[in-house]
């Protein structure tokens, strides 16, 4: 197994590397952030009080979360101090917290958003990460986790050649569901996503109908902490 990637090494060129690897799918790397946050937003019909992005990196998703949940308190966390520095520079109105193993300092959240994080967590630490998320989620709060789909050959090809994915160990949906269930989450929904490039605008309407098909570039789980 490869040594853990130090994301401090990729803070300045993260967006460039992402664009290089995904430009055949989308010309704007912001597309992926908007796409995922929009999926989450559609699952809520009432205001959300506190939002945590766990593993926020350089904060690419934070503006989209702000637009989707106006008036919410939004917090980003990460293990990369260099990434958090950039996230704070670009989003000075939000709080960013280093993940130092203390799960209580941040309080609890009504929504926790996790995008492309678990495949970077060493396998033997994933249960603890899931338990940490559970401890931070308010009763009846919602957790959304997005992950690369290991059944998709294009996704596997991108991951295998991406510098900051050298330590990646992809999770099958069943593996992620088991991790969350063991941490006492109630998994409410699973769906595959990212089937159609935005350049094929006439076909993007198919996305909502294909969530059952295990060929999307990624998948997502929705879970809750029962009251």
Backbone as numpy.savetxt, mean C-alpha at the origin, in Angstrom:
# Nx Ny Nz CAx CAy CAz Cx Cy Cz
18.09 -15.83 0.39 17.24 -14.63 0.39 18.12 -13.39 0.39
17.75 -12.40 -0.40 18.54 -11.18 -0.50 18.47 -10.38 0.80
19.52 -9.58 1.05 19.51 -8.70 2.21 18.40 -7.67 2.04
17.84 -7.19 3.16 16.78 -6.17 3.06 17.26 -4.93 2.31
16.42 -4.41 1.45 16.74 -3.20 0.71 16.68 -2.01 1.65
17.67 -1.12 1.55 17.67 0.10 2.34 17.07 1.20 1.46
15.83 1.59 1.75 15.16 2.58 0.91 15.75 3.97 1.06
16.61 4.17 2.04 17.34 5.44 2.12 18.16 5.66 0.86
18.54 4.57 0.20 19.38 4.66 -1.00 18.58 5.07 -2.25
17.25 5.07 -2.15 16.43 5.30 -3.35 15.49 6.49 -3.21
15.71 7.31 -2.19 14.78 8.41 -1.96 14.76 9.42 -3.10
15.92 9.73 -3.65 16.00 10.80 -4.66 15.56 10.35 -6.04
15.64 9.04 -6.32 15.29 8.59 -7.67 14.20 7.53 -7.68
13.43 7.44 -6.59 12.37 6.44 -6.52 11.37 6.60 -7.64
10.88 7.81 -7.84 9.88 8.04 -8.88 10.42 7.73 -10.27
11.69 8.07 -10.49 12.30 7.79 -11.79 12.38 6.29 -12.04
12.81 5.53 -11.03 12.90 4.08 -11.18 11.52 3.46 -11.39
10.53 3.97 -10.66 9.17 3.46 -10.83 8.68 3.73 -12.25
8.95 4.93 -12.74 8.51 5.27 -14.10 9.18 4.36 -15.13
10.46 4.10 -14.97 11.18 3.26 -15.92 10.60 1.86 -15.99
10.16 1.34 -14.84 9.67 -0.03 -14.80 8.21 -0.16 -15.22
7.45 0.93 -15.13 6.01 0.83 -15.39 5.54 1.69 -16.55
6.46 2.28 -17.32 6.05 3.23 -18.35 5.25 2.58 -19.47
5.38 1.26 -19.67 4.57 0.60 -20.68 3.11 0.49 -20.24
2.89 0.60 -18.94 1.52 0.54 -18.43 0.93 1.93 -18.25
1.71 2.84 -17.66 1.23 4.20 -17.42 2.37 5.17 -17.57
2.14 6.28 -18.25 3.18 7.27 -18.47 3.41 8.15 -17.26
2.45 8.18 -16.34 2.54 9.02 -15.14 2.53 8.12 -13.92
3.63 8.13 -13.14 3.70 7.24 -11.98 2.66 7.58 -10.93
2.13 8.80 -10.96 1.07 9.17 -10.03 -0.22 8.41 -10.29
-0.34 7.82 -11.46 -1.54 7.06 -11.80 -1.80 5.95 -10.79
-0.75 5.25 -10.36 -0.92 4.11 -9.48 -1.38 4.54 -8.09
-0.86 5.67 -7.61 -1.30 6.19 -6.32 -2.77 6.58 -6.38
-3.15 7.30 -7.41 -4.54 7.75 -7.55 -5.47 6.55 -7.68
-5.06 5.58 -8.44 -5.87 4.38 -8.70 -6.20 3.65 -7.40
-5.19 3.42 -6.57 -5.40 2.66 -5.34 -6.23 3.45 -4.34
-5.90 4.72 -4.18 -6.65 5.53 -3.22 -8.11 5.63 -3.65
-8.36 5.69 -4.95 -9.73 5.77 -5.42 -10.51 4.51 -5.09
-9.86 3.35 -5.17 -10.52 2.11 -4.77 -10.94 2.19 -3.31
-10.04 2.67 -2.47 -10.33 2.76 -1.03 -11.46 3.76 -0.78
-11.37 4.91 -1.41 -12.39 5.95 -1.18 -13.79 5.43 -1.48
-13.93 4.61 -2.49 -15.24 4.11 -2.88 -15.86 3.19 -1.84
-15.07 2.73 -0.88 -15.59 1.82 0.14 -16.16 2.57 1.34
-16.09 3.91 1.33 -16.56 4.70 2.45 -17.73 5.60 2.03
-18.72 5.67 2.88 -19.86 6.54 2.63 -19.98 7.64 3.67
-19.09 7.66 4.65 -19.11 8.68 5.69 -17.68 9.17 5.93
-17.52 10.33 6.56 -16.18 10.88 6.79 -15.31 9.94 7.62
-14.02 10.07 7.40 -13.03 9.25 8.12 -12.22 10.17 9.03
-12.09 9.79 10.28 -11.40 10.66 11.24 -9.89 10.67 11.09
-9.25 9.50 11.29 -7.79 9.43 11.26 -7.36 8.36 10.27
-6.37 8.71 9.46 -5.86 7.83 8.41 -4.37 7.62 8.62
-3.92 6.38 8.54 -2.49 6.06 8.58 -2.09 5.40 7.28
-1.03 5.93 6.66 -0.38 5.17 5.59 0.85 4.51 6.18
0.80 3.21 6.31 1.88 2.41 6.88 2.85 2.05 5.75
4.09 2.51 5.89 5.05 2.32 4.80 4.85 3.36 3.72
4.82 4.62 4.12 4.47 5.69 3.18 5.60 6.08 2.25
6.84 5.64 2.54 7.96 6.01 1.69 8.14 7.52 1.61
8.30 8.04 0.41 8.53 9.47 0.22 7.23 10.26 0.16
6.12 9.61 0.48 4.84 10.32 0.59 4.08 10.50 -0.69
4.31 9.67 -1.68 3.63 9.82 -2.97 2.12 9.72 -2.85
1.62 8.89 -1.93 0.18 8.67 -1.82 -0.52 9.71 -0.96
0.23 10.45 -0.16 -0.37 11.34 0.82 -1.29 12.40 0.19
-0.88 13.10 -0.88 -1.80 14.09 -1.48 -3.10 13.48 -1.99
-3.02 12.24 -2.49 -4.22 11.58 -3.00 -5.13 11.17 -1.85
-4.55 10.76 -0.73 -5.35 10.46 0.45 -6.03 11.73 0.97
-5.30 12.84 0.92 -5.87 14.11 1.37 -7.07 14.49 0.50
-6.94 14.35 -0.81 -8.04 14.68 -1.71 -9.24 13.75 -1.53
-8.93 12.48 -1.24 -10.01 11.50 -1.09 -10.74 11.64 0.23
-10.01 12.06 1.26 -10.59 12.14 2.60 -10.33 13.53 3.19
-10.93 14.55 2.61 -10.72 15.92 3.10 -11.19 16.07 4.53
-10.40 16.77 5.32 -10.75 16.97 6.72 -10.23 15.89 7.63
-9.72 14.80 7.08 -9.17 13.73 7.91 -7.78 14.10 8.41
-7.42 13.56 9.56 -6.04 13.64 10.05 -5.27 12.50 9.40
-4.23 12.84 8.64 -3.47 11.84 7.89 -2.05 11.79 8.42
-1.59 10.57 8.72 -0.25 10.34 9.24 0.45 9.32 8.35
1.72 9.55 8.08 2.52 8.58 7.33 3.61 8.00 8.22
3.92 6.73 8.03 4.99 6.10 8.80 5.86 5.25 7.89
7.12 5.10 8.28 8.05 4.31 7.49 9.29 4.01 8.32
10.06 3.00 7.89 11.32 2.71 8.57 12.47 3.53 7.99
12.28 4.12 6.81 13.33 4.88 6.14 13.28 6.34 6.56
14.26 6.75 7.33 14.28 8.13 7.80 14.50 9.11 6.65
15.31 8.71 5.68 15.55 9.58 4.52 14.27 9.77 3.72
13.48 8.71 3.59 12.20 8.82 2.88 11.25 9.74 3.62
11.20 9.61 4.94 10.31 10.45 5.74 10.70 11.92 5.64
11.99 12.18 5.53 12.45 13.56 5.40 11.90 14.19 4.12
11.93 13.43 3.03 11.40 13.93 1.76 9.88 14.05 1.84
9.23 13.06 2.46 7.78 13.11 2.60 7.35 14.36 3.35
8.07 14.71 4.40 7.74 15.90 5.19 8.04 17.17 4.41
9.11 17.15 3.65 9.45 18.32 2.83 8.36 18.60 1.81
7.85 17.56 1.19 6.85 17.72 0.13 5.43 17.85 0.66
5.22 17.43 1.90 3.89 17.47 2.50 3.99 18.02 3.92
4.39 19.28 4.08 4.72 19.81 5.40 3.54 19.88 6.36
2.33 19.83 5.85 1.17 19.97 6.73 0.77 18.67 7.41
1.47 17.56 7.09 1.13 16.26 7.66 2.22 15.77 8.60
1.84 14.85 9.48 2.79 14.25 10.41 3.35 12.96 9.82
4.65 12.76 10.02 5.31 11.54 9.57 6.11 10.98 10.74
5.99 9.67 10.94 6.54 9.03 12.13 7.41 7.86 11.72
8.57 7.72 12.36 9.47 6.60 12.10 8.93 5.34 12.76
8.96 4.25 12.03 8.58 2.96 12.59 9.75 2.41 13.41
9.62 2.53 14.72 10.70 2.10 15.60 10.31 0.96 16.52
9.20 0.30 16.19 8.75 -0.83 16.98 7.77 -0.48 18.07
7.50 0.80 18.27 6.54 1.22 19.29 5.19 1.44 18.64
4.25 0.54 18.90 2.96 0.58 18.22 1.95 1.47 18.91
2.30 2.06 20.05 1.29 2.77 20.81 1.36 4.28 20.64
2.48 4.82 20.22 2.66 6.26 20.18 1.73 6.97 19.20
1.35 6.31 18.14 0.56 6.96 17.10 -0.93 7.03 17.42
-1.39 6.27 18.38 -2.81 6.19 18.65 -3.49 5.22 17.71
-4.80 5.38 17.54 -5.54 4.47 16.68 -6.12 5.22 15.49
-6.45 4.46 14.45 -6.87 5.04 13.18 -8.14 4.36 12.68
-8.93 5.14 11.97 -10.15 4.63 11.37 -9.89 3.94 10.03
-8.80 4.31 9.40 -8.40 3.73 8.12 -6.89 3.57 8.11
-6.43 2.39 7.76 -5.00 2.15 7.55 -4.80 1.68 6.11
-3.93 2.36 5.41 -3.66 2.13 3.99 -2.23 1.60 3.86
-2.08 0.43 3.23 -0.78 -0.21 3.10 -0.61 -0.62 1.64
0.32 0.00 0.93 0.45 -0.26 -0.50 1.87 -0.73 -0.84
2.00 -1.98 -1.24 3.28 -2.51 -1.69 4.33 -2.56 -0.60
3.93 -2.94 0.60 4.85 -2.96 1.74 5.20 -4.38 2.18
4.21 -5.24 2.26 4.43 -6.56 2.86 5.47 -7.39 2.13
5.59 -7.23 0.82 6.57 -8.05 0.11 8.01 -7.64 0.42
8.18 -6.47 1.06 9.50 -6.05 1.51 9.79 -6.45 2.96
8.78 -6.79 3.71 8.98 -7.18 5.11 9.53 -8.61 5.14
10.63 -8.84 5.85 11.14 -10.22 5.95 10.04 -11.17 6.41
10.04 -12.35 5.83 8.95 -13.30 6.06 8.72 -13.55 7.55
9.80 -13.66 8.31 9.65 -13.97 9.74 9.18 -12.77 10.56
9.04 -11.60 9.93 8.56 -10.42 10.65 7.15 -9.99 10.23
6.57 -10.71 9.31 5.27 -10.29 8.77 4.14 -10.46 9.78
4.18 -11.48 10.59 3.13 -11.65 11.59 3.14 -10.49 12.58
4.33 -10.08 12.99 4.43 -8.95 13.92 3.91 -7.67 13.28
4.19 -7.49 11.98 3.69 -6.31 11.28 2.17 -6.31 11.24
1.58 -7.47 10.98 0.12 -7.56 10.94 -0.47 -7.27 12.32
0.18 -7.75 13.37 -0.32 -7.49 14.73 -0.19 -6.00 15.07
0.88 -5.38 14.60 1.04 -3.94 14.82 -0.10 -3.18 14.17
-0.44 -3.54 12.95 -1.55 -2.88 12.26 -2.86 -3.08 13.02
-3.07 -4.28 13.53 -4.29 -4.55 14.29 -4.37 -3.67 15.53
-3.23 -3.49 16.21 -3.22 -2.69 17.43 -3.50 -1.22 17.16
-3.29 -0.77 15.94 -3.49 0.64 15.59 -4.84 0.92 14.97
-5.60 -0.10 14.66 -6.88 0.10 13.99 -8.01 0.21 15.01
-8.83 1.23 14.84 -9.97 1.43 15.74 -10.99 0.32 15.54
-11.76 -0.01 16.59 -12.87 -0.95 16.40 -13.77 -0.50 15.25
-14.09 -1.42 14.38 -14.87 -1.17 13.17 -14.11 -0.33 12.14
-12.81 -0.08 12.37 -12.00 0.59 11.37 -11.71 -0.35 10.21
-11.13 0.21 9.14 -10.86 -0.60 7.95 -9.38 -0.54 7.57
-8.87 -1.70 7.21 -7.50 -1.85 6.71 -7.57 -2.24 5.24
-6.76 -1.56 4.41 -6.64 -1.91 3.00 -5.17 -2.20 2.70
-4.93 -3.37 2.15 -3.57 -3.77 1.81 -3.51 -4.10 0.32
-2.62 -3.43 -0.41 -2.37 -3.70 -1.83 -1.04 -4.41 -1.97
-1.02 -5.45 -2.80 0.21 -6.20 -3.02 0.35 -6.60 -4.48
1.59 -6.85 -4.88 1.85 -7.37 -6.22 1.24 -8.76 -6.36
0.71 -9.03 -7.54 0.09 -10.33 -7.80 1.14 -11.31 -8.35
1.51 -12.32 -7.57 2.53 -13.25 -8.05 2.07 -14.14 -9.19
0.77 -14.15 -9.47 0.25 -14.95 -10.59 0.41 -14.23 -11.92
0.76 -12.95 -11.88 0.88 -12.17 -13.11 2.32 -12.17 -13.59
2.61 -12.71 -14.78 4.00 -12.81 -15.24 4.65 -11.45 -15.49
3.86 -10.45 -15.90 4.43 -9.12 -16.13 4.87 -8.52 -14.80
4.04 -8.67 -13.78 4.40 -8.19 -12.46 5.67 -8.87 -11.97
5.75 -10.17 -12.11 6.95 -10.89 -11.66 8.18 -10.40 -12.41
8.03 -10.13 -13.71 9.16 -9.64 -14.49 9.63 -8.27 -14.02
8.69 -7.38 -13.73 9.04 -6.04 -13.25 9.77 -6.14 -11.91
9.21 -6.95 -11.01 9.82 -7.08 -9.68 11.22 -7.68 -9.76
11.41 -8.65 -10.64 12.70 -9.35 -10.71 13.83 -8.46 -11.23
13.49 -7.36 -11.90 14.53 -6.48 -12.46 14.57 -5.11 -11.81
13.76 -4.91 -10.77 13.70 -3.61 -10.10 14.71 -3.55 -8.96
15.52 -2.51 -8.92 16.58 -2.41 -7.93 16.05 -2.43 -6.51
14.97 -1.70 -6.25 14.49 -1.64 -4.87 13.55 -2.80 -4.53
13.43 -3.77 -5.45 12.68 -4.98 -5.16 13.60 -6.20 -5.03
14.88 -5.96 -4.84 15.82 -7.08 -4.75 15.52 -8.00 -3.58
14.92 -7.47 -2.53 14.60 -8.29 -1.36 13.16 -8.80 -1.37
12.43 -8.53 -2.46 11.00 -8.83 -2.49 10.71 -10.32 -2.46
9.79 -10.70 -1.60 9.22 -12.05 -1.57 7.72 -11.87 -1.69
7.20 -12.13 -2.89 5.79 -11.87 -3.16 4.89 -12.81 -2.37
3.72 -12.31 -2.02 2.75 -13.08 -1.25 1.55 -13.42 -2.12
1.13 -14.67 -2.06 -0.15 -15.03 -2.66 -1.27 -14.42 -1.81
-2.41 -14.14 -2.42 -3.51 -13.60 -1.62 -3.85 -14.47 -0.42
-3.79 -15.79 -0.59 -4.12 -16.69 0.53 -3.13 -16.51 1.68
-1.85 -16.25 1.36 -0.86 -16.03 2.41 -1.13 -14.75 3.18
-1.45 -13.68 2.46 -1.75 -12.42 3.12 -3.03 -12.53 3.94
-4.02 -13.22 3.42 -5.26 -13.41 4.17 -4.99 -14.17 5.47
-4.13 -15.17 5.42 -3.80 -15.93 6.61 -3.08 -15.07 7.65
-2.15 -14.22 7.18 -1.45 -13.33 8.10 -2.42 -12.41 8.82
-3.35 -11.84 8.08 -4.31 -10.92 8.67 -5.27 -11.65 9.61
-5.70 -12.83 9.20 -6.61 -13.60 10.05 -5.94 -14.00 11.36
-4.67 -14.39 11.28 -3.93 -14.76 12.49 -3.77 -13.57 13.43
-3.75 -12.37 12.87 -3.65 -11.16 13.69 -5.02 -10.69 14.17
-6.05 -11.51 13.93 -7.42 -11.28 14.41 -8.21 -10.28 13.58
-7.72 -9.96 12.38 -8.53 -9.17 11.46 -9.64 -10.05 10.88
-10.72 -9.42 10.53 -11.77 -10.07 9.76 -11.63 -9.61 8.32
-11.19 -10.50 7.45 -10.99 -10.15 6.04 -12.36 -10.14 5.36
-12.71 -8.99 4.81 -14.05 -8.80 4.25 -14.08 -8.92 2.73
-12.96 -8.63 2.08 -13.00 -8.59 0.63 -11.61 -8.82 0.04
-11.58 -9.48 -1.10 -10.36 -9.65 -1.88 -10.69 -9.36 -3.33
-9.82 -8.63 -4.02 -10.06 -8.36 -5.44 -8.72 -8.12 -6.14
-8.67 -8.50 -7.40 -7.51 -8.22 -8.25 -7.75 -6.91 -8.98
-6.66 -6.25 -9.35 -6.80 -4.93 -9.98 -5.64 -4.69 -10.94
-5.67 -3.52 -11.58 -4.67 -3.11 -12.57 -4.60 -4.10 -13.74
-5.71 -4.18 -14.43 -5.79 -5.03 -15.62 -5.50 -4.26 -16.90
-6.01 -3.02 -16.97 -6.04 -2.28 -18.24 -5.22 -1.00 -18.11
-4.25 -0.75 -19.02 -3.51 0.51 -18.98 -4.43 1.70 -19.21
-4.15 2.84 -18.58 -5.02 4.01 -18.76 -5.05 4.50 -20.20
-4.03 4.14 -21.00 -4.02 4.54 -22.40 -5.16 3.89 -23.18
-5.68 2.77 -22.66 -6.83 2.11 -23.29 -8.09 2.54 -22.56
-8.34 3.84 -22.58 -9.42 4.43 -21.79 -10.76 3.77 -22.01
-11.03 3.33 -23.23 -12.34 2.76 -23.53 -12.56 1.44 -22.80
-11.47 0.81 -22.34 -11.58 -0.49 -21.68 -11.45 -0.43 -20.17
-11.13 0.75 -19.62 -10.90 0.83 -18.19 -12.15 0.51 -17.38
-13.31 0.64 -17.99 -14.54 0.29 -17.30 -14.63 -1.18 -16.94
-13.80 -2.00 -17.59 -13.79 -3.43 -17.30 -13.16 -3.74 -15.94
-12.34 -2.80 -15.41 -11.61 -3.06 -14.17 -12.54 -3.53 -13.05
-13.67 -2.85 -12.88 -14.57 -3.18 -11.78 -15.22 -4.55 -11.94
-15.22 -5.08 -13.16 -15.88 -6.37 -13.40 -14.91 -7.54 -13.32
-13.63 -7.25 -13.23 -12.63 -8.32 -13.32 -11.94 -8.63 -11.99
-12.46 -8.08 -10.90 -11.80 -8.27 -9.62 -11.64 -9.72 -9.20
-12.46 -10.60 -9.74 -12.39 -12.02 -9.40 -11.28 -12.75 -10.15
-10.76 -12.13 -11.22 -9.83 -12.80 -12.13 -8.39 -12.63 -11.65
-7.67 -13.70 -11.34 -6.33 -13.59 -10.76 -5.23 -13.25 -11.76
-5.51 -12.31 -12.66 -4.53 -11.92 -13.67 -4.17 -10.44 -13.59
-4.77 -9.71 -12.67 -4.43 -8.30 -12.52 -2.99 -8.13 -12.05
-2.45 -6.94 -12.29 -1.07 -6.69 -11.88 -0.90 -6.70 -10.37
-1.96 -6.35 -9.65 -1.93 -6.36 -8.19 -3.25 -6.90 -7.66
-3.31 -7.05 -6.33 -4.56 -7.41 -5.68 -4.66 -6.62 -4.39
-5.86 -6.58 -3.82 -6.04 -5.86 -2.57 -7.00 -6.60 -1.67
-6.79 -6.42 -0.37 -7.65 -7.00 0.66 -8.22 -5.88 1.52
-9.45 -6.05 1.89 -10.10 -5.16 2.85 -10.39 -5.96 4.10
-9.97 -5.43 5.25 -10.18 -6.12 6.52 -10.64 -5.13 7.57
-11.22 -5.65 8.63 -11.70 -4.79 9.71 -11.33 -5.38 11.05
-11.41 -4.55 12.07 -11.25 -5.00 13.44 -12.62 -4.94 14.08
-13.18 -6.11 14.34 -14.53 -6.15 14.88 -14.59 -5.46 16.24
-15.68 -4.76 16.48 -15.84 -4.04 17.75 -15.97 -5.01 18.91
